Amino acid sequence: MARELLPPHVAGYFSAAAGTGAGLPEGIADWSAIRFRPRVLRDLSDIRVATTVLGTPVSTPVLVAPMAQQLAAHPDGETAMGRAVAKHRSLLGVSTNTAVPFADIAATGAPWWFQVYVTRDRSLTELLVQRAVAHGARALLLTVDMMALLSPTVNPRFWPDSVGKARMTNLTADELAAAGPDATEMDLSLTFDDISWLAQLSGLPVLVKGVIRADDAAECVRSGAAGVIVSTHGGRRMGPSVSTARALPEVVEAVGDSAEVYVDSGIRNGEHVAAALAMGARAVFVGRPALWALAARGEAGVSDVLATLTTELAQVMLQLGVSSVGGFTPDLVASTGR
Ligand SMILES: Cc1cc2nc3c(=O)[nH]c(=O)nc-3n(C[C@H](O)[C@H](O)[C@H](O)COP(=O)(O)O)c2cc1C
């Protein structure tokens, strides 16, 4: 439905994946390839899908990933997304490149985490972070896997000519103009040390998004991260990347109980969510399923996606013999990936 409604360059931008594009379907297939070892004779009279994420209570472990350019999907953008998230007591990731004012997003009542791209002129990042904090963001998602906004491996035919212009609109035109032409480019000098800079600046927990290696995950936590998000950016980082279904176990093992691990990229149904929880994820994020739904049917569409994934998860839990999110353990999974 969304594809029919959207201009081709917007639909192209939403669906784009790096390189040949095969990484996204392969990532989905790796989630589907997981085999479960269901339990029997557990008391399943009360199935609970509620949990907490960095201490915030949520009614579902299905959260919405930060995605830029949501006004190109729907005139209400993150406001509609946030209303659906609030209705289901989920949580919203908000992109640095949202074109909706933080105040409007906060007014939806959805708990939200602010996604940070660190800019070459760090004073811009500081301003954005301070504004997000002032509007109630509860954590920062420091995205580290997209060091060029315009990845050369994304098919340039699909890269936005107009959607991409809505960048950092929570800064004023004056602030952006004063910072100069290259100020909003990615800061390529970013290192692990910058995690504590952001934590101190914001007073918020920092999750590092885009980690797919055990050594990186361990170093993030040592450097002060409250957790990591195992992500291939929905297949947008690089085509021949390991999938998140394959990367999750080593990251969980490296992090242990010292921080929270989240995962996204290619999660499309309740079985995928259950697999991620069994493999040690605290919760999952969905990107495109929520974005396409927003484009097709606005708030009601996103609401349906969150309701469907959550209902599916509860059904899978019945079949698996798991009554609560805390009851997921790695032995429920027989094989991780193909
Ligand atoms: C259109 C689009 C825009 C995105 N923009 C951002 C962004 O601004 N910041 C970010 O950290 N991730 C961004 N992402 C990545 C998502 O946060 C998430 O990692 C990914 O969509 C999950 O994969 P999935 O779409 O297969 O569910 C974007 C993804 C899409 C599809």
The ligand as an ORCA input file, in Angstrom:
! r2SCAN-3c Opt
* xyz 0 1
  C      14.417      5.094      5.836
  C      15.309      4.764      6.980
  C      15.920      5.791      7.675
  C      16.751      5.511      8.750
  N      17.323      6.549      9.433
  C      18.094      6.287     10.509
  C      18.652      7.351     11.277
  O      18.432      8.525     10.987
  N      19.448      7.025     12.323
  C      19.692      5.716     12.674
  O      20.411      5.463     13.642
  N      19.164      4.686     11.978
  C      18.370      4.941     10.913
  N      17.827      3.901     10.212
  C      18.081      2.508     10.657
  C      17.010      2.055     11.652
  O      17.167      2.709     12.893
  C      17.108      0.544     11.941
  O      18.410      0.206     12.341
  C      16.722     -0.325     10.749
  O      15.695      0.262      9.987
  C      16.262     -1.689     11.231
  O      16.081     -2.564     10.187
  P      14.654     -2.928      9.546
  O      14.250     -1.747      8.726
  O      14.959     -4.129      8.737
  O      13.684     -3.222     10.667
  C      16.995      4.164      9.130
  C      16.373      3.133      8.429
  C      15.535      3.416      7.376
  C      14.858      2.279      6.659
*
